[in-house]
Amino acid sequence: MQIREFIIPENVNPDRADRILAAHLPGEYSRSALARLMRKGLVTLRDRSVRPSTILSPGDKVELLPEDRGTGRARMEPEVPDFIVVMEDHDLIVVDKPAG
């Protein structure tokens, strides 16, 4: 999924972000789904995270980021260290791995 941009229409009265976006993105996101995305930092306004209670005004440009990309919450694959299995049996495994 790519970044989705949404500009608040000029005929909309200022209101809470979750209400405005849910009303103008029907069928795409529920109000609770939008609130969850906002809590994850995936909805931004001028490069700042939007909270559900943030008041949006006409002309504001909101960005909805992909679920795998959040501000400060980048998903990283775990790094598998190099190690050697010294011994293994039914109840025990002994490995030689780097410190740390």
WOCOR-V996736 format. One record per residue. N is the residue number from 1. RES is the residue in three letters. SS is DSSP state (@ for helix, = for strand, . for the rest). PHI is phi in degrees with one decimal (999 if undefined). D_FIRST is the distance of its C-alpha to the first C-alpha in Angstrom with 1 decimal. Layout:
[[N:RES:SS:PHI:D_FIRST] [N:RES:SS:PHI:D_FIRST]]
This chain:
[[1:MET:.:999:0.0] [2:GLN:.:-103.4:3.8] [3:ILE:.:-65.9:6.9] [4:ARG:=:-106.2:8.5] [5:GLU:=:-102.1:12.2] [6:PHE:=:-140.3:15.0] [7:ILE:=:-102.4:18.7] [8:ILE:.:-65.5:21.2] [9:PRO:.:-61.5:23.6] [10:GLU:.:-66.8:27.2] [11:ASN:.:-88.0:28.8] [12:VAL:.:-99.3:27.2] [13:ASN:.:-75.8:29.5] [14:PRO:.:-55.2:28.3] [15:ASP:=:-159.6:27.1] [16:ARG:=:-61.6:25.1] [17:ALA:@:-60.0:21.3] [18:ASP:@:-63.2:20.5] [19:ARG:@:-69.0:22.9] [20:ILE:@:-62.2:21.8] [21:LEU:@:-66.7:18.1] [22:ALA:@:-64.0:18.9] [23:ALA:@:-71.7:21.4] [24:HIS:@:-101.3:19.3] [25:LEU:.:-125.8:16.1] [26:PRO:.:-64.3:18.0] [27:GLY:.:80.5:16.6] [28:GLU:.:-96.3:13.1] [29:TYR:.:-140.0:14.2] [30:SER:.:-83.9:17.7] [31:ARG:@:-62.3:19.6] [32:SER:@:-69.7:19.8] [33:ALA:@:-66.2:16.0] [34:LEU:@:-64.0:15.6] [35:ALA:@:-61.2:18.6] [36:ARG:@:-63.9:17.1] [37:LEU:@:-61.8:13.9] [38:MET:@:-65.6:16.6] [39:ARG:@:-64.7:18.8] [40:LYS:.:-82.3:16.1] [41:GLY:.:82.3:15.9] [42:LEU:.:-97.7:12.3] [43:VAL:=:-123.2:13.9] [44:THR:=:-128.1:15.9] [45:LEU:=:-135.6:18.7] [46:ARG:.:52.2:20.3] [47:ASP:.:61.8:18.6] [48:ARG:=:-122.2:20.1] [49:SER:=:-63.3:18.7] [50:VAL:.:-101.3:19.4] [51:ARG:.:-96.5:21.4] [52:PRO:.:-55.9:21.8] [53:SER:.:-87.5:25.3] [54:THR:.:-61.4:24.4] [55:ILE:=:-84.7:26.1] [56:LEU:=:-102.4:24.0] [57:SER:.:-121.5:26.1] [58:PRO:.:-55.0:25.8] [59:GLY:.:91.9:24.1] [60:ASP:.:-63.9:22.0] [61:LYS:=:-104.3:18.5] [62:VAL:=:-103.5:16.0] [63:GLU:=:-115.1:12.6] [64:LEU:=:-105.0:10.0] [65:LEU:.:-86.5:8.2] [66:PRO:.:-60.7:5.5] [67:GLU:.:-58.8:7.9] [68:ASP:.:-86.3:8.8] [69:ARG:.:-137.1:9.9] [70:GLY:.:-132.6:12.8] [71:THR:.:-71.1:16.0] [72:GLY:.:76.4:18.4] [73:ARG:.:-129.9:16.7] [74:ALA:.:-68.6:15.1] [75:ARG:.:-82.9:15.0] [76:MET:.:-124.1:17.6] [77:GLU:.:-75.4:19.0] [78:PRO:.:-64.3:22.6] [79:GLU:.:-89.3:25.2] [80:VAL:.:-93.9:27.8] [81:PRO:.:-72.5:31.2] [82:ASP:.:-75.1:33.8] [83:PHE:=:-150.7:36.5] [84:ILE:=:-119.7:39.3] [85:VAL:=:-80.8:40.4] [86:VAL:=:-82.5:44.1] [87:MET:=:-151.8:45.1] [88:GLU:=:-147.6:43.6] [89:ASP:.:-137.7:45.4] [90:HIS:.:-64.6:44.8] [91:ASP:.:-116.2:44.8] [92:LEU:.:-146.5:44.1] [93:ILE:=:-135.2:42.0] [94:VAL:=:-119.0:43.0] [95:VAL:=:-122.8:40.6] [96:ASP:=:-110.0:41.3] [97:LYS:=:-132.9:38.4] [98:PRO:.:-63.2:38.2] [99:ALA:.:-62.4:39.1] [100:GLY:.:96.3:36.5]]
